[in-house]
Amino acid sequence: MSLSSAYRTTQEWESVVGDQIRSARIANDMDQTALASAANVSIGALSNLERGKGSSLSTVIAVVRALNRTDWLEGLAPSVSVSPLRMLENSGTAPRRVRARRNSSRPDVEHR
């Protein structure tokens, strides 16, 4: 991610995503009516998405799926192949987990 990307506002990101959706739709030789129908969303919802005027996550996902670009979604939540905790444990720097013991000899504590 470029430094300028890190400082984009939510509205700027909506515009960027909308532009990418519109470009993908045009590259697939689809008009808004065809894409909205394929995604099972209204033309207004698709138009708002493309113009960066706000959209629900459900609409984004439906449109991205209809464009066969689920790779965009996969990029949002990549699968974890290595556990960060496992890496720490293997490096020897992870804190040891210590299980607390019950003190059954305390008369003031009632056990159930």
C-alpha positions as CSV (number, residue, x, y, z in Angstrom):
1,M,0.0,0.0,0.0
2,S,1.4,3.4,-0.9
3,L,1.8,6.1,1.7
4,S,-1.0,8.2,0.0
5,S,-3.3,5.2,0.1
6,A,-2.9,5.0,3.9
7,Y,-4.3,8.5,4.2
8,R,-7.4,8.1,2.0
9,T,-10.7,9.0,3.6
10,T,-13.6,6.5,3.6
11,Q,-15.2,8.6,0.8
12,E,-12.1,8.4,-1.3
13,W,-11.9,4.6,-0.8
14,E,-15.6,4.4,-1.9
15,S,-14.7,6.3,-5.0
16,V,-11.7,4.1,-5.8
17,V,-13.8,0.9,-5.3
18,G,-16.6,2.3,-7.4
19,D,-14.2,3.1,-10.2
20,Q,-12.8,-0.4,-10.1
21,I,-16.3,-1.9,-10.2
22,R,-17.2,0.3,-13.2
23,S,-14.0,-0.6,-15.0
24,A,-14.6,-4.3,-14.4
25,R,-18.2,-4.0,-15.6
26,I,-17.1,-2.2,-18.8
27,A,-14.2,-4.7,-19.4
28,N,-16.9,-7.5,-19.1
29,D,-18.9,-5.7,-21.8
30,M,-21.9,-5.3,-19.4
31,D,-24.2,-2.4,-18.9
32,Q,-25.5,-1.5,-15.4
33,T,-28.8,-3.3,-16.0
34,A,-27.1,-6.6,-16.9
35,L,-24.8,-6.4,-13.9
36,A,-27.5,-5.4,-11.5
37,S,-29.6,-8.3,-12.7
38,A,-26.7,-10.8,-12.4
39,A,-25.9,-9.5,-8.9
40,N,-29.6,-9.4,-7.9
41,V,-29.3,-5.8,-6.8
42,S,-31.1,-2.7,-7.9
43,I,-29.8,-0.5,-10.6
44,G,-29.8,2.3,-8.1
45,A,-27.7,0.4,-5.6
46,L,-25.2,-0.5,-8.4
47,S,-25.1,3.1,-9.6
48,N,-24.4,4.4,-6.0
49,L,-21.7,1.8,-5.7
50,E,-20.0,2.9,-8.9
51,R,-20.3,6.6,-8.1
52,G,-18.8,6.0,-4.6
53,K,-22.0,7.3,-3.0
54,G,-22.2,4.6,-0.3
55,S,-23.2,1.0,-0.5
56,S,-23.8,-1.9,1.8
57,L,-21.2,-4.7,2.1
58,S,-23.9,-7.1,0.8
59,T,-24.2,-5.1,-2.4
60,V,-20.4,-5.0,-2.8
61,I,-20.1,-8.7,-2.4
62,A,-23.0,-9.5,-4.7
63,V,-21.6,-7.3,-7.5
64,V,-18.0,-8.5,-7.1
65,R,-19.3,-12.1,-7.3
66,A,-21.3,-11.3,-10.4
67,L,-18.1,-9.9,-12.0
68,N,-16.3,-13.1,-11.1
69,R,-13.7,-11.1,-9.1
70,T,-13.9,-12.8,-5.8
71,D,-10.1,-12.6,-5.8
72,W,-10.7,-9.0,-4.6
73,L,-12.6,-10.3,-1.6
74,E,-9.9,-13.0,-0.9
75,G,-7.4,-10.1,-0.7
76,L,-9.3,-8.6,2.2
77,A,-9.0,-11.7,4.4
78,P,-6.1,-13.8,3.2
79,S,-5.9,-17.3,4.8
80,V,-3.3,-17.6,7.5
81,S,-0.8,-20.3,6.8
82,V,1.4,-19.8,9.8
83,S,0.1,-19.0,13.3
84,P,1.8,-16.0,14.9
85,L,1.5,-17.7,18.3
86,R,3.1,-20.9,16.9
87,M,6.0,-18.7,15.5
88,L,6.5,-17.2,18.9
89,E,6.4,-20.6,20.6
90,N,9.0,-21.9,18.2
91,S,11.3,-19.0,18.6
92,G,11.4,-19.5,22.4
93,T,10.2,-16.0,23.2
94,A,6.6,-16.7,23.8
95,P,5.4,-16.3,27.4
96,R,4.6,-19.6,29.1
97,R,1.0,-20.3,29.9
98,V,0.6,-21.1,33.5
99,R,-2.7,-22.7,34.7
100,A,-4.0,-21.3,38.0
101,R,-4.5,-24.0,40.7
102,R,-7.4,-24.2,42.9
103,N,-6.6,-23.9,46.6
104,S,-8.9,-26.6,48.1
105,S,-7.4,-26.1,51.6
106,R,-9.0,-22.7,52.1
107,P,-12.0,-23.2,54.5
108,D,-13.6,-19.8,53.6
109,V,-14.1,-20.8,49.9
110,E,-17.1,-22.9,49.0
111,H,-16.6,-25.3,46.2
112,R,-19.6,-26.5,44.1
